[in-house]
Amino acid sequence: MISPNYDSISTVNELLRKIRIKESQLKIAQESDMVNVVTALQTQLLELEDQLSDSPDLELQALMSLLDD
């Protein structure tokens, strides 16, 4: 029971870390007027945010695991 929840939390944490990195890179690119880089980073950021929204609801999973016990 603990392993699937841990894996989900780990995946979400990794996605959040990647999003923070992309946001930092985006800010630098915007400040440097790097238009093509900004566009690419915005696309990558949207993809990461989509992955995050597709991840399962951790609270619901935790509640369901309690019911299984």
FENSULRA-V104123 format. One record per backbone hydrogen bond with DSSP energy under -0.5 kcal/mol. CO is the residue of the C=O (numbers start at 1). NH is the residue of the N-H. If there is no record, write none. Layout:
co->CO nh->NH
co->CO nh->NH
//
This chain:
co->1 nh->5
co->2 nh->6
co->3 nh->7
co->4 nh->8
co->5 nh->9
co->6 nh->10
co->7 nh->11
co->8 nh->12
co->9 nh->13
co->10 nh->14
co->11 nh->15
co->12 nh->16
co->13 nh->17
co->14 nh->18
co->15 nh->19
co->16 nh->20
co->17 nh->21
co->18 nh->22
co->19 nh->23
co->20 nh->24
co->21 nh->25
co->22 nh->26
co->23 nh->27
co->24 nh->28
co->25 nh->29
co->26 nh->30
co->27 nh->31
co->28 nh->32
co->29 nh->34
co->30 nh->33
co->33 nh->35
co->34 nh->38
co->35 nh->39
co->36 nh->40
co->37 nh->41
co->38 nh->42
co->39 nh->43
co->40 nh->44
co->41 nh->45
co->42 nh->46
co->43 nh->47
co->44 nh->48
co->45 nh->49
co->46 nh->50
co->47 nh->51
co->48 nh->52
co->49 nh->53
co->50 nh->54
co->51 nh->55
co->52 nh->55
co->56 nh->58
co->57 nh->61
co->58 nh->62
co->59 nh->63
co->60 nh->64
co->61 nh->65
co->62 nh->66
co->63 nh->67
co->64 nh->68
co->65 nh->69
//
